Amino acid sequence: MVVGEISQERDLIIIGGGPGGYSAAIRAAQLGLSVTLIEQGDIGGVCLNVGCIPSKVFTHAAAKLAAEPHLQELGISGIKKEFNIKQLLAYKAKVIKRLRSGIENLCKENKVEMINGKATFLAINRIGVENGHQFDIFTCKNTIIATGSSPVMPLGLKTTSSRILLAHEIFNLREIPNDLLIMGDDYISMEVASVYSALGSHVTIILDNQLGLQFDESINKELLRLFKKRKIRLIHKEKLLSTNETEDGVTLTIQTDKSKEETIHASYLFVSGTRVPNVKAIGIERFGIEQNDQGFIKVDENMKSSIDSIYAIGDVTEGPTLAVKAIKQGKAAVESISGGKPEVDLTFLPVIVHTIPPIASVGLTAQDVMKYKLDARISQFPMRSNGYAAITAHVDGFIKVISDSNTSIILGIHMIGEGAVELSSSFVQLVEMAAKEEDLKFPSYAHPGYGEALLDSVEGLVGQAIHIIPSK
């Protein structure tokens, strides 16, 4: 190993080149800081290389395949319905490569120094970087830890298995499973179920007693209805009794919520698992940085840890493990380091699920209204009554709006239906600005368009929705 004799000085070092890390690096360069971004693997982190982007390539393909019957209705015939998994994997690789190249170019053009290697804290303000036989030392005024998190198997399941897969492995399969078991109740599990069902797998979801997603009750009900329609089976388990991996699959024996034993065999088992922060290898334990019981770093409103010069963002911090959170925190941390006064409030962080159709949820749910005994108005508009949904045959789902009866302030917006992901930004903005019903009714909406369903849902709060039969 060659050790650098001279310690190189930087204003800021960022450990981890995922969405939060590279966003922070570019923002730092924009603000005039000398910044070095250190990434042990590929730039883009888990999200780009094995997480968000690969999974969305699959959800996009599944949605296109599910739309095939509608093409026949449109008179587009002669299409031979075939699915080539190798071609999809090649497309996924092409998309990842293009996006990764784009990020590298953005960093280069912003004068961000990028180093590939393993970073370790030598002291509070000294970072060592190992890359093969090369070892460099950097001295910095501030450091941002953006090393992300990793999924781990629950107790009782094999950690090294070709048939039991975690989130970063399921979308690397070179075959479509004939039967797929899913053990989990988070958004990734729901996406995997939706995708592989559309691609031809017989899917069974094993839940711990109930659907774990914290959606509005109406969305939970609609999602379960769609799963039933697509013959996705749901089993509620009390206990996992045994797991047996064979040459052609995996067999699970569970105790159901009805205290009965059931044995299920499938080609593969997908497990959402739990996520742990990637902090053990960077040497922060020697400084006594404050962490919670699970190892996540505790930070203040500016992303500063218990040590003034060390900041942490994204999955290594407490809270949801989402790229949108990491990006927002990364920018805020750098702006704080530069003397700004940024604000990060994750109260109305949107919950997005790329099922078929997709889900977007922001703000209070109907359950919250009941729990806190709020005086609220609730309106739900079905997508089947939307003109554009009728054209595109995306008629499943609805938009649900909840407002305060006394102030007319919008408390929550929830949607399952085509266009939900794109409309979610508007949902967040409306709830964040404490918009009133009139704020949603005043603008003109594109016609025809999915957004008109939001207008109808808001007008429905006072019984004035145009495109729905009045309730008796």
Protein Blocks (a to p, Z undefined) as FASTA:
>chain_A
ZZdfbdcddfbdcedjbfklmmmmmmmmmnopacddddfbdghijmlmmmmmmmmmmmmm
mmmmmmmmmmmmnopghiacdddfklmmmmmmmmmmmmmmmmmmmmmmnopacdeddddd
fbfkbccddehjaccddddfbdcddebpaddddehiafbdckbccfklmmmccbdcfbdc
dedjbfklmmmmmmmmmnopacddddehiafbfcdfklmmmmmmmmmmnopacdddfbdf
bdcddfkbccdddddfkopacddddfbdcdebjadddfklnopmmnopacdfkopacddf
kopafbfklccehjlbgcjddfklmmmmmmmmmmmmnopacdddfklgccdddddddddd
ehjdfklmmmnopacddddddfklpmklmmnopagccddddddfklopafbdcdedehkl
mmmmmmmmmmmnopafklmmmpccddddfklmmmmmmmmmnopafkbccdZZ
